[in-house]
Amino acid sequence: MASTDIINLRVPPEQKAIIDLAAALTGKNRTAFILEHAVRSAEELLLEKSHFQLSTAQWNAFQAALDAPVRDNPALKRLLATPAPWDDGE
């Protein structure tokens, strides 16, 4: 079994109750629920904050791709013209 670290957390009773309710609704215990959602939130934040470096040539190619005219895409046009299932046409 892999080793684990302990994270201690103080939580107001109201927040604990909300967490416990949500954990119960997902069929998880409190620890599993908190860990899953904390990791997911951390991953999303890290993905948003990621940056990449490009050479001058790569940067120019990237900008050219962004500036290029949009190509006609009939399948995308059909998709965007299709009403959403929850749209009642109004």
N, C-alpha and C positions, 0 to 999 in steps of 0.2 A: 504494500500500500504506500502511496506517495505521501510525503510529509506535508503537513498543512500548517499555516500560521493562524493565529487567533486575532480577530478584530473585535474590540469591545466598542459598544455603541450605547449611548444614553439617548432615550427617545421619550418624548412626552406621551402620556397615556393615550391621547386622542390620535396621535400619529401611529402608535403601536396598534391601536384597534383597527385603523384603516388598513395597515399592512397585513394584519392577521386575517381580516376579511378577504382581502384580495388574494392572499396566499391560499386560503381555504377554497376560494372560487376556482383557483387553478389547480387544486389538488396537490399543492406543495406545502412543505413546512415553512415556517418563517425564514429560517436560515437560507434554504434553497431559493426561496422567492427573492429575498433581498440580494443574495449573491448574483442570481441571474440578471436581475434588473440593474444592479450597480455595474456589472461588467458590460452589459449591453449599452448603458448610458456612457460609460467610459470609452468604449469602442467607437460609438458615434461621435463623441467629442473629438477623439484622436483623429478620426477620418476627416472631420471638418477642418481640423487644424493642420493636416498634412500639407507639406509643400514639396515641390519637386524642382530640381534644377535642370536647366537645359543649356546646351551650348548655344552660341549665337545662331548657328545654322538651324538647330532644332527649334529654337524660339521663333525664328523667321518662318519655318515650315508650319509651326503651330498657329501662328498668327494668320498665315495665308489660308490655312484650313478654316479658321474661324471667319475670315473675311470673304471666303469664296461664296458665290451665289448658291442658294439652296437648290438642290436637284429635284426635279419633279419625282414624286413618289405616289403613284396612283393608289397603292395599297394603304398608305398612311392617310391619304385623303378620304378613302372609303371608311376607314376606321374612325376618323374624326367626325365624319358625317353621320355615323350610326348613332342613334339615340341610346343613351345609357339605359340599362334595364330598369332603373328606378325613376327614370324620366317618364312622366305620363303625358308628355307632349305639350304641356302648357308653358 
